[in-house]
Amino acid sequence: RELTDLTLQEAHAAIAGLRPPVLDDLGLADGLASLARSIAQLEVRVATVECRLPEHMEIALYRIAQEALQNVVKHAQADSAEVELRCDESRVLLRVTDDGRGFDAAARPDDTASGETSYGLRSMAERAELMGGRLTVTSRPGLGTTVTATVPLVPLTSRTVLRAFSAYCWEFYRCQRPNSQR
């Protein structure tokens, strides 16, 4: 009985980790503002509009912003960053820009020759692609970096539901693996 309770607790914790609670409490726009305020290492400006989006899109866009801001903190040596969220009837745009040291984006995204993997960039691109969107990274040494996710707003179909379910399953799987296997 004790083992069953422990297993259920772990399953509940893993499932709860798939959807950030801040999205339930605040929605995507205010959730991004909360995320920005939680980063003490730099000033993060936020320019968002409230967009009514399907749950899977909110989660993916929040996670993209989270990863992009983590990259700013870990790699950019930036003083400030900006998070922008806009939407219209056909698409949603999420942009994270920093004033950091930048890098050669043409040489870096899938370059593992240096011994460093670009797992974060790949995971952001995969999230955007799962929604039928695209992630672009523009950067130059000394001029900062901009990460832009552009995602079409399409009617909910069985295909988009399947994509969303696949994204949830992948996220659950990734959360369960030890760090050394990620």
Residue pairs with C-beta under 8 A, 6 or more apart in sequence:
14 172
14 175
14 176
15 172
17 175
18 59
18 168
18 171
18 172
18 175
19 55
19 59
20 31
20 59
20 62
20 63
22 31
22 34
22 35
22 62
23 31
23 55
23 58
23 59
23 62
25 31
26 33
26 34
27 50
27 58
28 48
28 50
28 51
28 53
28 58
28 61
28 62
28 85
29 48
29 49
29 50
29 51
29 85
30 48
30 50
31 58
31 62
32 46
32 48
32 62
32 65
32 83
32 85
33 46
33 48
35 62
35 65
35 66
35 69
35 83
36 44
36 45
36 46
36 69
36 81
36 83
37 44
39 69
39 73
39 81
41 73
42 72
42 73
42 78
42 79
42 80
42 81
42 98
43 79
43 80
43 81
44 69
44 80
44 81
44 82
44 83
45 80
45 81
45 82
45 83
46 82
46 83
46 84
47 82
47 83
47 84
47 85
48 83
48 84
48 85
48 86
49 85
49 86
49 87
51 85
51 86
51 87
51 92
53 61
53 87
53 92
53 153
54 156
54 160
54 164
55 164
56 131
56 160
56 163
56 164
56 167
56 168
57 92
57 131
57 151
59 167
60 127
60 128
60 130
60 131
60 151
60 167
61 85
61 92
61 94
61 149
61 151
63 124
63 127
63 171
64 94
64 96
64 124
64 127
64 128
64 135
64 147
64 149
65 83
65 94
65 96
67 120
67 123
67 124
68 96
68 124
68 147
69 81
69 83
69 96
70 120
71 120
71 121
71 145
71 147
72 78
72 81
72 96
72 98
72 100
72 145
75 100
75 101
75 103
76 98
76 100
76 101
76 102
76 144
76 145
77 100
77 101
78 98
78 99
78 100
78 101
78 144
79 99
79 100
80 98
80 99
81 96
81 97
81 98
81 99
82 95
82 96
82 97
82 98
83 94
83 95
83 96
84 93
84 94
84 95
84 96
84 97
85 92
85 93
85 94
86 92
86 93
87 93
87 153
89 153
90 152
90 153
91 133
91 150
91 151
91 152
91 153
92 150
92 151
92 153
93 148
93 149
93 150
93 151
94 148
94 149
94 151
95 146
95 147
95 148
95 149
96 146
96 147
97 144
97 145
97 146
97 147
98 144
98 145
98 146
99 144
100 144
100 145
101 141
101 142
101 144
102 139
102 140
102 141
102 142
102 143
102 144
102 145
103 139
103 140
103 141
103 145
104 139
104 140
104 141
105 137
105 138
105 139
105 140
105 145
108 118
108 121
109 118
109 121
109 122
109 137
110 118
110 122
111 118
112 118
119 182
121 135
121 137
124 135
124 147
124 149
125 135
126 170
127 135
127 149
127 167
128 134
128 135
128 149
128 150
128 151
129 135
130 163
130 164
130 166
130 167
131 151
131 152
131 160
131 163
131 167
132 151
132 152
132 154
132 160
132 163
133 149
133 150
133 151
133 152
134 149
134 150
134 151
135 147
135 148
135 149
136 147
136 148
136 150
137 145
137 146
137 147
137 148
138 145
138 146
138 148
139 145
139 146
154 160
174 182
